[in-house]
């Protein structure tokens, strides 16, 4: 039997209807920033954030003053979360090794993993101080060995977001600018405010920030294009309705376009979760966002079997996938398309977002079909080198290479190969 939608959200096309307007607006902003530089940047910062200080870069004294306003528990918790992220990122880095191998007698091939030299991290703000985003970008980049890192984060209601600044500083950023939006991305990529242009931009943000990254890609590298956050909860009749509802709304509160999907084999659970979501929305402080997201983008899908849920989940390819079933490892062994997987009721997406140590910058809008999320390897360039140490090997490669070049009609390439075959083959 096909999947049955007990609740369906708006079509993706309807949710993305304003993307063309965002694209045009960002193109105009970037063109203005490139043409008028710091003057345009200052005007945009004043316009969007009511922020135009003498210097956007925070001094060491300003950073320390901001951190000093925080309770010690906040600083301790930030350091704890960053330790988890750093430990996991370090383990990932250790799994990537440089190596050298002799593929033929006298033919040496090698691989090196070289950190990107200069990275720009955007840490969003807006309604909430996005402290955890600093862990994911700044800490991970430094674990990869990035030697120089500049971070931008916007003021919040005209104030310095002290907890975010603390997280960026503890993470190891070399420069911190209180600057938001498209103008922040442009500053780092184009080299405004006397910033030396970066080689790569990373970090999440709103639709305008994501579009700015897309348009700047090529001039600089980027981590990935992340849209509104997503969650898929896979559940059976052993699952708890309160946990399912809480975890769905926990991601829906990110914003009104955040998809939250329940995929289950249990009609009773589906009904109970919908009732529980309604109950929780009556008291949830962020119900103004979560309620709209659930109304417009929430879905409840009923399947006949675990196999049907598996196929549906791989088709959805959600950013976050919670598996709340009797045998979550069955899905771990078989699922292919997801950003991050959360197995069993003792874990949840919030752990991944804030504290457990894996990276929360993940693929959305089906991109999990072809990519994973931000990780230490994104900050490394895996490059190769070659060395031929014997005349015999150079002559052999030259002879075969010349014939292959002739097939393609590349006479200059052929000449390179023939020269080696003649020069070193004569000595053999």
MARNULUM-134860 format. One line per 3 residues: number of its first residue (from 1); their letters; for each residue z, y, x of C-alpha. Coordinates in steps of 0.02 Angstrom, whole numbers, plus 50000, padded with zeros to 5 digits. Layout:
NUM	a	Z/Y/X  ...
This chain:
1	xxx	50000/50000/50000  49960/50174/50069  50095/50299/50114
4	xxx	50168/50392/49966  50216/50574/49980  50369/50608/49875
7	xxx	50368/50787/49940  50226/50873/50029  50222/51038/50122
10	xxx	50084/51166/50131  49926/51112/50219  49919/51154/50404
13	xxx	49768/51265/50373  49868/51371/50252  50014/51384/50374
16	xxx	49897/51440/50513  49794/51561/50410  49853/51712/50508
19	xxx	49811/51641/50680  49649/51740/50692  49745/51902/50663
22	xxx	49871/51856/50799  49729/51816/50920  49645/51984/50892
25	xxx	49808/52081/50904  49857/51997/51068  49684/52025/51142
28	xxx	49700/52211/51106  49875/52218/51178  49826/52129/51339
31	xxx	49673/52240/51360  49782/52396/51340  49912/52329/51462
34	xxx	49780/52289/51591  49697/52459/51571  49852/52571/51567
37	xxx	49979/52462/51655  50161/52515/51657  50130/52659/51537
40	xxx	50068/52540/51402  50208/52418/51440  50341/52550/51415
43	xxx	50263/52607/51251  50256/52428/51184  50435/52392/51235
46	xxx	50493/52548/51145  50387/52506/50993  50438/52323/50973
49	xxx	50613/52318/51049  50669/52500/51047  50696/52477/51233
52	xxx	50636/52590/51374  50762/52594/51517  50733/52682/51681
55	xxx	50712/52512/51763  50677/52351/51668  50739/52245/51813
58	xxx	50924/52204/51806  51021/52241/51963  51149/52120/52034
61	xxx	51287/52233/51969  51212/52235/51794  51199/52046/51794
64	xxx	51378/52024/51850  51438/52153/51722  51350/52059/51582
67	xxx	51424/51892/51638  51597/51970/51648  51592/52006/51460
70	xxx	51582/51820/51421  51731/51705/51391  51757/51580/51530
73	xxx	51723/51438/51408  51548/51504/51377  51511/51509/51563
76	xxx	51583/51335/51586  51479/51265/51444  51320/51344/51512
79	xxx	51355/51270/51683  51390/51098/51605  51225/51099/51509
82	xxx	51130/51156/51663  51207/51017/51767  51138/50889/51644
85	xxx	50964/50967/51649  50969/50983/51838  51026/50802/51862
88	xxx	50886/50732/51754  50756/50847/51833  50814/50792/52006
91	xxx	50792/50610/51956  50617/50650/51894  50578/50738/52058
94	xxx	50638/50586/52155  50517/50477/52057  50370/50578/52125
97	xxx	50339/50531/52304  50222/50586/52440  50131/50439/52518
100	xxx	49996/50390/52640  49893/50230/52632  49759/50151/52741
103	xxx	49625/50097/52616  49503/50032/52748  49530/50009/52934
106	xxx	49531/50186/53001  49528/50272/52831  49691/50361/52789
109	xxx	49718/50439/52616  49874/50534/52566  49960/50625/52425
112	xxx	50080/50772/52429  50176/50858/52288  50186/51044/52325
115	xxx	50289/51163/52216  50200/51310/52134  50241/51464/52239
118	xxx	50283/51592/52104  50332/51555/51925  50366/51671/51779
121	xxx	50487/51608/51647  50493/51685/51475  50658/51659/51384
124	xxx	50641/51714/51202  50769/51812/51104  50743/51892/50935
127	xxx	50865/51833/50803  50966/51722/50921  51003/51722/51108
130	xxx	50900/51572/51164  51017/51519/51303  50954/51341/51315
133	xxx	50776/51397/51350  50835/51464/51516  50901/51293/51565
136	xxx	50736/51210/51524  50623/51326/51623  50726/51406/51760
139	xxx	50833/51256/51808  50686/51135/51801  50575/51246/51907
142	xxx	50709/51264/52039  50739/51076/52039  50554/51056/52076
145	xxx	50574/51169/52227  50489/51327/52163  50533/51456/52297
148	xxx	50520/51614/52192  50551/51634/52006  50551/51789/51896
151	xxx	50620/51782/51718  50598/51898/51570  50701/51901/51411
154	xxx	50705/52034/51275  50854/52141/51226  50933/52091/51061
157	xxx	50958/52238/50944  50955/52355/51093  51088/52259/51189
160	xxx	51089/52152/51345  51101/51969/51288  51243/51924/51406
163	xxx	51243/51736/51377  51056/51724/51407  51069/51828/51564
166	xxx	51210/51715/51625  51103/51560/51596  50953/51634/51686
169	xxx	51063/51689/51832  51159/51525/51845  50992/51433/51838
172	xxx	50935/51518/51998  50810/51654/51947  50766/51773/52088
175	xxx	50727/51921/51974  50778/51957/51794  50691/52084/51683
178	xxx	50751/52139/51512  50581/52138/51432  50507/52042/51286
181	xxx	50347/51991/51199  50167/52003/51255  50213/52143/51375
184	xxx	50332/52026/51468  50197/51894/51490  50075/52026/51548
187	xxx	50200/52100/51671  50223/51933/51756  50040/51879/51753
190	xxx	49959/52046/51795  50092/52113/51912  50158/52261/51814
193	xxx	50325/52346/51854  50293/52305/52038  50314/52119/52001
196	xxx	50208/52015/52119  50092/51919/52002  50150/51743/51966
199	xxx	50047/51584/51979  50115/51504/51821  50195/51556/51656
202	xxx	50316/51444/51562  50432/51455/51414  50424/51458/51224
205	xxx	50409/51607/51108  50339/51668/50944  50156/51659/50892
208	xxx	50114/51816/50991  50193/51749/51151  50104/51582/51130
211	xxx	49938/51670/51103  49967/51780/51256  49993/51624/51360
214	xxx	49834/51550/51290  49732/51704/51332  49808/51721/51507
217	xxx	49778/51537/51546  49653/51522/51687  49713/51679/51770
220	xxx	49880/51589/51782  49936/51413/51742  50045/51378/51591
223	xxx	50162/51239/51539  50093/51206/51364  50055/51295/51201
226	xxx	50205/51266/51089  50198/51307/50905  50338/51304/50776
229	xxx	50465/51168/50812  50445/51000/50722  50556/50854/50679
232	xxx	50516/50682/50610  50659/50570/50553  50616/50385/50540
235	xxx	50745/50297/50431  50774/50137/50333  50902/50083/50205
238	xxx	51036/50071/50340  51026/50258/50370  51150/50390/50316
241	xxx	51083/50523/50198  51199/50659/50262  51144/50631/50442
244	xxx	50960/50630/50393  50976/50791/50292  51079/50879/50425
247	xxx	50957/50836/50562  50806/50890/50460  50884/51058/50417
250	xxx	50947/51078/50595  50767/51097/50654  50703/51185/50498
253	xxx	50819/51331/50537  50708/51376/50686  50592/51467/50567
256	xxx	50499/51466/50402  50349/51371/50472  50444/51228/50554
259	xxx	50391/51057/50485  50533/50936/50446  50478/50762/50390
262	xxx	50574/50611/50327  50480/50446/50345  50570/50301/50263
265	xxx	50552/50130/50185  50696/50164/50066  50664/50250/49898
268	xxx	50852/50266/49872  50874/50354/50040  50727/50470/50004
271	xxx	50807/50525/49841  50979/50543/49918  50914/50647/50064
274	xxx	50825/50769/49949  50984/50792/49848  51088/50812/50007
277	xxx	50969/50943/50076  50988/51044/49916  51177/51031/49930
280	xxx	51181/51085/50112  51066/51232/50083  51196/51305/49966
283	xxx	51315/51336/50111  51209/51331/50272  51220/51503/50355
286	xxx	51037/51492/50408  50976/51436/50236  50864/51590/50224
289	xxx	50754/51513/50359  50788/51328/50338  50764/51334/50150
292	xxx	50593/51415/50163  50541/51292/50299  50596/51145/50192
295	xxx	50509/51215/50038  50345/51253/50125  50337/51128/50268
298	xxx	50460/50989/50224  50395/50817/50179  50465/50652/50120
301	xxx	50351/50503/50151  50383/50328/50083  50314/50179/50179
304	xxx	50318/49992/50141  50366/49926/50314  50419/49970/50490
307	xxx	50240/49940/50543  50179/50069/50418  50309/50193/50481
310	xxx	50255/50159/50661  50073/50196/50622  50118/50351/50521
313	xxx	50232/50418/50658  50097/50398/50790  49975/50488/50675
316	xxx	50097/50632/50646  50136/50643/50834  50289/50751/50805
319	xxx	50377/50856/50936  50547/50776/50901  50566/50602/50829
322	xxx	50734/50532/50775  50742/50345/50744  50886/50306/50626
325	xxx	50851/50123/50588  50934/49955/50616  50832/49922/50772
328	xxx	50781/50088/50852  50726/50001/51012  50587/49917/50911
331	xxx	50511/50090/50892  50549/50139/51073  50443/49992/51132
334	xxx	50297/50030/51016  50286/50218/50981  50157/50312/51084
337	xxx	50142/50488/51016  50296/50599/51023  50370/50740/51125
340	xxx	50546/50670/51137  50629/50520/51055  50808/50513/50992
343	xxx	50872/50338/50961  51013/50296/50842  51135/50401/50741
346	xxx	51245/50449/50889  51112/50563/50961  51009/50701/50881
349	xxx	50882/50837/50920  51017/50968/50946  51083/50867/51094
352	xxx	50909/50871/51169  50887/51055/51132  51052/51111/51206
355	xxx	51150/50994/51315  51097/50814/51351  50981/50852/51498
358	xxx	50804/50811/51445  50685/50957/51426  50663/51035/51254
361	xxx	50497/51125/51286  50385/50997/51202  50211/50975/51127
364	xxx	50182/51025/50945  50038/51021/50820  49986/50845/50870
367	xxx	49975/50882/51056  50093/50735/51089  49936/50628/51071
370	xxx	49881/50685/51244  50025/50769/51336  50211/50764/51363
373	xxx	50324/50915/51375  50387/51026/51514  50461/50929/51659
376	xxx	50485/50946/51844  50309/50881/51878  50232/51030/51788
379	xxx	50292/51140/51931  50214/51029/52063  50034/51023/52122
382	xxx	49988/50844/52165  49859/50862/52303  49771/50739/52416
385	xxx	49711/50733/52595  49596/50619/52694  49586/50570/52877
388	xxx	49460/50453/52961  49527/50390/53127  49392/50269/53189
391	xxx	49207/50284/53230  49170/50124/53136  49248/50188/52974
394	xxx	49158/50356/52985  48991/50269/53014  49018/50147/52871
397	xxx	49064/50285/52749  48919/50390/52811  48791/50253/52780
400	xxx	48851/50214/52603  48881/50397/52563  48706/50447/52618
403	xxx	48627/50320/52501  48736/50378/52355  48693/50561/52389
406	xxx	48507/50516/52391  48523/50442/52216  48588/50609/52153
409	xxx	48467/50715/52252  48602/50808/52348  48514/50827/52516
412	xxx	48648/50936/52594  48781/50809/52552  48667/50672/52618
415	xxx	48649/50765/52782  48837/50771/52806  48848/50583/52783
418	xxx	48696/50542/52892  48761/50649/53034  48922/50547/53040
421	xxx	48828/50384/53025  48714/50432/53171  48846/50512/53281
424	xxx	48984/50385/53262  48876/50232/53225  48792/50249/53394
427	xx	48961/50230/53477  49005/50072/53381
